[in-house]
Amino acid sequence: MTFSRILSAAILTVAFTATSHAAEVGMREISVAAPDRGRDFQVFVWYPAEAGGEAIVLGDNRAFKGVPAFKNAPPLKGRFPLVVLSHGSGGRVQGMAWLATELAKAGFVVASQA
């Protein structure tokens, strides 16, 4: 079993067995300065949130049902563990929105390159 499969299984286990902390999932896109790249680094962040923000659906297309989130919702107060999510070469962050949303519902902050 490869390291990536073990890591994926561990993340899913934690995500689906952890006590839910959030009634809502917030999502925002942030820019991180990256002068060596010649352009900013775009990052999507999902997090446990309070009610508010713009209701959106991420990852919705003909093949997959999208997942709801609230764009720019106020984050819940507190400290939450960070998960860095890689969508893989040739992938899109929206294709992993289902996993990021479930992790945020379980009390994690999730960051992924846009």
C-alpha positions in Angstrom: 0.0 0.0 0.0 1.5 3.3 -1.0 2.0 6.3 1.3 -0.6 8.3 -0.5 -3.2 5.6 -0.1 -2.4 5.3 3.6 -2.6 9.1 4.0 -5.9 9.2 2.1 -7.4 6.5 4.3 -6.3 8.2 7.5 -7.7 11.6 6.4 -11.1 10.0 5.4 -11.2 8.0 8.7 -10.7 11.1 10.7 -13.1 13.2 8.6 -15.9 10.8 8.9 -15.5 9.8 12.6 -14.6 13.1 14.1 -17.2 15.0 16.1 -18.7 17.7 13.9 -17.7 21.2 15.0 -19.4 23.3 12.3 -22.9 23.8 11.2 -21.6 25.6 8.2 -18.6 25.4 5.9 -17.0 28.6 4.8 -14.8 29.0 1.7 -12.6 31.8 0.5 -9.9 32.2 -2.1 -6.7 34.0 -0.9 -3.6 35.2 -2.6 -0.2 34.5 -1.1 2.7 36.6 -2.3 5.2 34.5 -4.2 7.8 36.9 -5.8 10.0 34.1 -7.0 7.2 32.8 -9.1 6.4 36.2 -10.7 2.8 36.0 -9.6 0.8 35.4 -6.5 -0.1 31.9 -5.3 -3.8 31.4 -5.3 -5.2 29.2 -2.5 -8.7 27.9 -1.7 -9.4 27.6 2.0 -12.4 25.7 3.6 -13.1 26.2 7.3 -15.7 25.7 10.0 -17.9 28.8 9.8 -20.7 30.7 11.4 -23.8 31.5 9.4 -23.3 34.1 6.7 -21.6 34.7 3.4 -22.7 34.0 -0.1 -24.3 30.5 -0.6 -22.4 28.7 -3.4 -22.1 25.2 -4.8 -18.6 23.9 -5.7 -17.6 21.1 -8.0 -21.0 20.8 -9.7 -20.9 19.4 -13.2 -22.5 16.7 -15.4 -20.5 13.9 -13.7 -20.6 15.1 -10.1 -23.0 16.6 -7.7 -21.6 19.8 -6.2 -21.2 20.6 -2.5 -22.6 23.6 -0.7 -20.4 26.2 1.1 -20.6 29.8 2.1 -18.2 32.1 0.3 -16.4 34.5 2.8 -18.5 33.3 5.7 -17.1 34.4 9.2 -14.9 31.7 10.6 -15.8 30.0 13.9 -13.7 31.2 16.8 -11.1 28.7 18.0 -8.1 26.7 16.9 -8.5 24.0 14.2 -5.9 21.6 12.6 -4.8 22.3 9.1 -5.0 19.8 6.2 -3.1 20.7 3.0 -5.0 19.0 0.1 -3.3 18.3 -3.2 -5.7 17.8 -6.1 -2.9 16.2 -8.2 -1.3 17.0 -11.5 -3.9 17.9 -14.0 -6.6 18.0 -11.4 -8.7 20.9 -10.3 -9.4 22.0 -6.7 -13.1 22.0 -7.4 -12.9 18.3 -8.0 -11.8 17.8 -4.4 -14.4 20.1 -2.9 -16.4 17.2 -1.6 -13.5 16.1 0.6 -12.5 19.6 1.7 -16.1 20.3 2.7 -16.4 17.1 4.8 -13.1 17.9 6.5 -14.2 21.4 7.3 -17.5 20.0 8.7 -15.4 17.8 11.0 -13.5 20.7 12.4 -10.5 21.1 10.0 -9.2 24.0 8.0 -8.3 22.8 4.5 -6.0 24.6 2.1 -5.5 23.7 -1.6 -3.8 25.4 -4.5 -6.4 27.0 -6.8 
